[in-house]
Amino acid sequence: MAETISVMIPEEEVDARISEIGAMISRDYEGKVVHLICVLRGGSFFMCELAKRITVPVTLDFMSVSSYGMDTKSSGVVKIVKDLDDPIKDKDVIVVEDVVDSGRTLSYLLEMLKARGPRSLRLCTLLDKPSRRVMDVKVDYTGFEIPDEFVVGYGLDYAQKYRNLPYIGIVHPDEDEK
């Protein structure tokens, strides 16, 4: 499939908003250590930039969870591909995600993590698509609320392509491919 990409959110806006979220987290966790859990792979670009902008001590861990495969819509089946390396009991945890869509994956993941006994558990996402929500998921820190478009860039991909774009773009299938 061939596709074109149009800019939805320019790099400068993404950068400015990540700085704002970093400042909010720094205020909310003043005097504490915040433990960021990146949901791979898409969340890695966002988490690295966010961590650089948080002024309180930060620890990091990574999980890989799959519900998309090679499709543009969530299958609803959540698979843990890589679990955490360290326990989160009694830690102040923020799960860092690239996009919250249907909420199925995050609902499952947050319940699983809550059972591990963190002191606190919050969710931070670069992008939120509330119109797609089928599971109730509370997002504590949101970069941008966006419409129901398939987006790429800043870690988000289409069939493993376009993660490295420095902006958020919309995927448009080429007309002759429809």
C-alpha positions as a LaTeX table, in Angstrom:
\begin{tabular}{lrrr}
\hline
Residue & $x$ (\AA) & $y$ (\AA) & $z$ (\AA) \\
\hline
Met1 & 0.00 & 0.00 & 0.00 \\
Ala2 & 1.28 & 3.45 & $-0.89$ \\
Glu3 & 0.39 & 6.42 & 1.27 \\
Thr4 & 1.10 & 10.09 & 1.79 \\
Ile5 & 1.49 & 11.91 & 5.11 \\
Ser6 & 0.16 & 15.37 & 5.98 \\
Val7 & 1.20 & 17.35 & 9.06 \\
Met8 & $-1.40$ & 17.40 & 11.84 \\
Ile9 & 0.74 & 18.81 & 14.68 \\
Pro10 & 4.04 & 20.51 & 13.80 \\
Glu11 & 7.27 & 19.62 & 15.62 \\
Glu12 & 7.40 & 22.96 & 17.47 \\
Glu13 & 3.93 & 22.42 & 18.99 \\
Val14 & 4.79 & 18.86 & 20.05 \\
Asp15 & 8.02 & 20.07 & 21.68 \\
Ala16 & 6.29 & 22.93 & 23.52 \\
Arg17 & 3.52 & 20.68 & 24.84 \\
Ile18 & 5.99 & 18.05 & 26.10 \\
Ser19 & 7.77 & 20.82 & 28.04 \\
Glu20 & 4.44 & 21.83 & 29.61 \\
Ile21 & 3.66 & 18.23 & 30.63 \\
Gly22 & 7.17 & 17.86 & 32.07 \\
Ala23 & 6.61 & 20.98 & 34.19 \\
Met24 & 3.22 & 19.64 & 35.42 \\
Ile25 & 4.72 & 16.29 & 36.40 \\
Ser26 & 7.64 & 18.03 & 38.13 \\
Arg27 & 5.17 & 20.08 & 40.23 \\
Asp28 & 2.93 & 17.08 & 40.99 \\
Tyr29 & 5.84 & 14.89 & 42.09 \\
Glu30 & 7.93 & 17.50 & 43.91 \\
Gly31 & 10.05 & 15.78 & 46.58 \\
Lys32 & 9.41 & 12.33 & 45.07 \\
Val33 & 10.98 & 9.99 & 42.55 \\
Val34 & 8.76 & 9.31 & 39.55 \\
His35 & 8.98 & 5.92 & 37.84 \\
Leu36 & 8.13 & 6.16 & 34.14 \\
Ile37 & 6.98 & 3.02 & 32.33 \\
Cys38 & 7.23 & 3.34 & 28.58 \\
Val39 & 4.86 & 1.34 & 26.43 \\
Leu40 & 7.08 & 0.27 & 23.54 \\
Arg41 & 7.67 & 0.94 & 20.79 \\
Gly42 & 5.68 & 4.05 & 20.06 \\
Gly43 & 6.03 & 5.59 & 23.50 \\
Ser44 & 9.83 & 5.60 & 23.43 \\
Phe45 & 10.26 & 8.86 & 21.51 \\
Phe46 & 7.75 & 10.65 & 23.76 \\
Met47 & 9.12 & 9.21 & 27.02 \\
Cys48 & 12.73 & 10.17 & 26.24 \\
Glu49 & 11.74 & 13.75 & 25.47 \\
Leu50 & 9.42 & 13.91 & 28.49 \\
Ala51 & 12.02 & 12.52 & 30.92 \\
Lys52 & 14.50 & 15.21 & 29.86 \\
Arg53 & 11.97 & 17.87 & 30.89 \\
Ile54 & 11.07 & 16.46 & 34.34 \\
Thr55 & 13.10 & 18.09 & 37.11 \\
Val56 & 12.46 & 15.54 & 39.90 \\
Pro57 & 14.42 & 12.26 & 39.97 \\
Val58 & 13.22 & 9.81 & 37.31 \\
Thr59 & 13.61 & 6.05 & 36.94 \\
Leu60 & 12.61 & 4.21 & 33.78 \\
Asp61 & 11.30 & 0.81 & 32.72 \\
Phe62 & 9.78 & $-0.55$ & 29.53 \\
Met63 & 6.92 & $-2.82$ & 28.50 \\
Ser64 & 5.91 & $-4.03$ & 25.10 \\
Val65 & 2.22 & $-4.64$ & 24.59 \\
Ser66 & 0.56 & $-5.47$ & 21.30 \\
Ser67 & $-3.02$ & $-5.12$ & 20.11 \\
Tyr68 & $-2.54$ & $-3.77$ & 16.57 \\
Gly69 & $-0.27$ & $-6.14$ & 14.67 \\
Met70 & 0.06 & $-4.80$ & 11.13 \\
Asp71 & $-3.44$ & $-3.25$ & 11.05 \\
Thr72 & $-4.57$ & 0.34 & 11.62 \\
Lys73 & $-7.23$ & $-0.65$ & 14.18 \\
Ser74 & $-6.81$ & $-2.33$ & 17.56 \\
Ser75 & $-7.74$ & $-6.00$ & 17.52 \\
Gly76 & $-8.86$ & $-5.85$ & 21.16 \\
Val77 & $-6.58$ & $-8.78$ & 22.02 \\
Val78 & $-3.81$ & $-7.61$ & 24.34 \\
Lys79 & $-0.53$ & $-9.49$ & 24.37 \\
Ile80 & 2.36 & $-8.71$ & 26.75 \\
Val81 & 5.46 & $-9.02$ & 24.58 \\
Lys82 & 7.95 & $-7.68$ & 27.17 \\
Asp83 & 7.18 & $-7.27$ & 30.86 \\
Leu84 & 8.85 & $-4.89$ & 33.34 \\
Asp85 & 12.38 & $-5.59$ & 34.50 \\
Asp86 & 11.86 & $-4.19$ & 38.02 \\
Pro87 & 9.07 & $-4.37$ & 40.63 \\
Ile88 & 6.85 & $-1.29$ & 41.01 \\
Lys89 & 5.59 & $-1.94$ & 44.55 \\
Asp90 & 5.44 & 1.33 & 46.52 \\
Lys91 & 6.65 & 3.43 & 43.57 \\
Asp92 & 4.98 & 6.51 & 42.08 \\
Val93 & 4.38 & 5.24 & 38.55 \\
Ile94 & 3.40 & 7.03 & 35.37 \\
Val95 & 2.64 & 4.88 & 32.34 \\
Val96 & 3.80 & 6.75 & 29.21 \\
Glu97 & 1.94 & 5.94 & 26.00 \\
Asp98 & 2.02 & 7.36 & 22.49 \\
Val99 & $-1.74$ & 7.29 & 21.88 \\
Val100 & $-4.86$ & 6.27 & 23.81 \\
Asp101 & $-7.42$ & 5.03 & 21.33 \\
Ser102 & $-10.13$ & 2.49 & 22.26 \\
Gly103 & $-8.73$ & 2.19 & 25.79 \\
Arg104 & $-8.77$ & $-1.62$ & 25.65 \\
Thr105 & $-5.00$ & $-2.04$ & 25.88 \\
Leu106 & $-4.52$ & 0.62 & 28.56 \\
Ser107 & $-7.46$ & $-0.59$ & 30.64 \\
Tyr108 & $-5.96$ & $-4.07$ & 30.74 \\
Leu109 & $-2.43$ & $-2.80$ & 31.35 \\
Leu110 & $-3.39$ & $-0.39$ & 34.15 \\
Glu111 & $-5.37$ & $-3.08$ & 36.01 \\
Met112 & $-2.43$ & $-5.45$ & 35.72 \\
Leu113 & 0.00 & $-2.83$ & 37.02 \\
Lys114 & $-2.33$ & $-1.72$ & 39.84 \\
Ala115 & $-2.28$ & $-5.31$ & 41.15 \\
Arg116 & 1.51 & $-4.98$ & 41.57 \\
Gly117 & 1.09 & $-2.45$ & 44.38 \\
Pro118 & 2.46 & 0.91 & 43.21 \\
Arg119 & 2.04 & 3.84 & 45.64 \\
Ser120 & 0.37 & 5.74 & 42.81 \\
Leu121 & $-0.40$ & 4.98 & 39.18 \\
Arg122 & $-1.10$ & 7.59 & 36.52 \\
Leu123 & $-1.31$ & 7.66 & 32.75 \\
Cys124 & 0.41 & 10.11 & 30.41 \\
Thr125 & $-0.20$ & 10.09 & 26.67 \\
Leu126 & 1.06 & 12.23 & 23.84 \\
Leu127 & $-2.19$ & 11.79 & 21.90 \\
Asp128 & $-5.74$ & 11.01 & 23.01 \\
Lys129 & $-8.63$ & 9.97 & 20.75 \\
Pro130 & $-11.62$ & 10.09 & 23.13 \\
Ser131 & $-14.12$ & 9.59 & 20.29 \\
Arg132 & $-12.74$ & 6.04 & 19.85 \\
Arg133 & $-12.98$ & 5.09 & 23.53 \\
Val134 & $-14.81$ & 1.84 & 24.30 \\
Met135 & $-13.20$ & 1.27 & 27.73 \\
Asp136 & $-13.19$ & 3.93 & 30.43 \\
Val137 & $-9.57$ & 5.01 & 30.94 \\
Lys138 & $-8.57$ & 8.06 & 32.98 \\
Val139 & $-5.75$ & 9.97 & 31.28 \\
Asp140 & $-3.91$ & 12.16 & 33.81 \\
Tyr141 & $-1.59$ & 13.99 & 31.41 \\
Thr142 & $-2.54$ & 14.55 & 27.77 \\
Gly143 & $-0.43$ & 16.14 & 25.09 \\
Phe144 & $-3.11$ & 16.60 & 22.44 \\
Glu145 & $-6.69$ & 15.48 & 21.98 \\
Ile146 & $-7.09$ & 14.52 & 18.33 \\
Pro147 & $-9.89$ & 13.34 & 16.02 \\
Asp148 & $-10.20$ & 9.76 & 14.80 \\
Glu149 & $-7.41$ & 9.77 & 12.23 \\
Phe150 & $-4.63$ & 7.23 & 11.80 \\
Val151 & $-1.54$ & 9.17 & 12.82 \\
Val152 & 2.20 & 8.59 & 12.58 \\
Gly153 & 5.40 & 10.31 & 13.64 \\
Tyr154 & 7.09 & 10.98 & 16.95 \\
Gly155 & 7.20 & 7.24 & 17.63 \\
Leu156 & 3.86 & 6.29 & 16.10 \\
Asp157 & 4.05 & 4.02 & 13.08 \\
Tyr158 & 2.21 & 2.51 & 10.18 \\
Ala159 & 3.58 & $-1.00$ & 9.52 \\
Gln160 & 6.80 & 0.05 & 11.32 \\
Lys161 & 7.30 & 3.09 & 9.06 \\
Tyr162 & 7.26 & 6.82 & 9.89 \\
Arg163 & 8.19 & 6.58 & 13.62 \\
Asn164 & 11.10 & 8.95 & 12.99 \\
Leu165 & 9.00 & 11.85 & 11.69 \\
Pro166 & 9.55 & 14.83 & 14.05 \\
Tyr167 & 5.86 & 15.83 & 13.88 \\
Ile168 & 2.45 & 14.13 & 14.12 \\
Gly169 & 1.11 & 13.33 & 10.66 \\
Ile170 & $-2.04$ & 11.82 & 9.20 \\
Val171 & $-1.75$ & 8.78 & 6.92 \\
His172 & $-3.62$ & 9.11 & 3.62 \\
Pro173 & $-3.80$ & 6.01 & 1.40 \\
Asp174 & $-3.02$ & 6.93 & $-2.21$ \\
Glu175 & $-6.20$ & 7.14 & $-4.29$ \\
Asp176 & $-5.15$ & 4.47 & $-6.81$ \\
Glu177 & $-4.56$ & 2.02 & $-3.93$ \\
Lys178 & $-8.09$ & 2.21 & $-2.50$ \\
\hline
\end{tabular}
